[in-house]
């Protein structure tokens, strides 16, 4: 499967299991599969919940700072890839 870098984790909210992600390349759609990889993080998941400014969104574009519900702990500076 091909992976395309789409952004970077900017923050992780432990109590919410949410990663703040700054998108830099490409679009991210609800239902896409992502791969989060970093020094100690390495997991894939489907995007089930995505928010921007506390509002649910279905599509995020480059420059958007979004929140993603994640299944594992993500860390600042982890790279986010879209799996296709």
C-alpha positions as CSV (number, residue, x, y, z in Angstrom):
1,X,0.0,0.0,0.0
2,X,1.2,3.5,-0.9
3,X,1.6,6.1,1.8
4,X,1.5,9.9,1.3
5,X,2.7,12.3,4.0
6,X,-0.1,14.6,4.8
7,X,0.8,16.2,8.1
8,X,2.4,16.3,11.6
9,X,1.0,15.7,15.1
10,X,1.2,19.0,17.0
11,X,-0.3,17.9,20.3
12,X,-1.8,14.9,22.0
13,X,-4.7,15.2,24.4
14,X,-4.4,12.2,26.7
15,X,-7.7,12.4,28.4
16,X,-9.6,12.7,25.1
17,X,-7.4,10.3,23.0
18,X,-7.2,13.1,20.4
19,X,-4.2,14.1,18.3
20,X,-3.9,17.6,17.0
21,X,-2.7,17.4,13.4
22,X,-1.5,20.2,11.1
23,X,-2.1,19.2,7.5
24,X,0.6,20.2,5.1
25,X,0.0,18.1,2.0
26,X,-3.1,16.7,0.4
27,X,-6.6,16.3,1.7
28,X,-7.9,14.0,4.5
29,X,-11.4,12.6,4.3
30,X,-13.5,10.9,7.0
31,X,-13.2,7.2,6.3
32,X,-9.6,7.4,5.0
33,X,-6.9,5.2,6.6
34,X,-4.0,6.9,8.2
35,X,-0.6,5.7,9.5
36,X,1.0,7.7,12.4
37,X,4.7,7.0,12.8
38,X,7.3,8.5,15.1
39,X,10.1,7.7,17.4
40,X,7.9,5.4,19.5
41,X,4.6,5.5,17.7
42,X,3.6,3.3,14.8
43,X,0.0,2.5,14.1
44,X,-2.7,2.5,11.4
45,X,-6.3,3.4,11.8
46,X,-9.4,4.5,9.9
47,X,-10.4,8.2,10.4
48,X,-13.8,8.0,12.3
49,X,-13.9,11.4,14.0
50,X,-12.4,14.6,12.8
51,X,-12.9,18.1,14.1
52,X,-11.8,21.7,13.4
53,X,-12.6,24.5,15.8
54,X,-14.8,22.1,17.9
55,X,-17.0,21.4,14.8
56,X,-17.2,18.0,13.1
57,X,-15.8,18.0,9.6
58,X,-15.7,15.4,6.7
59,X,-12.8,16.9,4.8
60,X,-9.6,18.7,5.9
61,X,-7.3,20.6,3.5
62,X,-3.6,21.7,3.7
63,X,-3.2,24.4,6.3
64,X,-6.0,23.1,8.5
65,X,-5.3,22.3,12.2
66,X,-7.5,19.5,13.1
67,X,-8.3,17.1,15.9
68,X,-8.4,13.3,15.2
69,X,-9.6,10.7,17.6
70,X,-6.8,8.1,17.7
71,X,-6.6,4.5,18.9
72,X,-3.1,4.8,20.4
73,X,-1.0,7.4,22.0
74,X,0.4,9.9,19.4
75,X,3.3,12.2,20.2
76,X,4.3,15.7,19.0
77,X,6.3,15.6,15.8
78,X,4.9,12.2,14.7
79,X,4.3,12.1,11.0
80,X,0.9,11.4,9.6
81,X,0.5,9.5,6.3
82,X,-2.6,8.7,4.3
83,X,-2.7,5.1,3.2
84,X,-4.0,4.3,-0.2
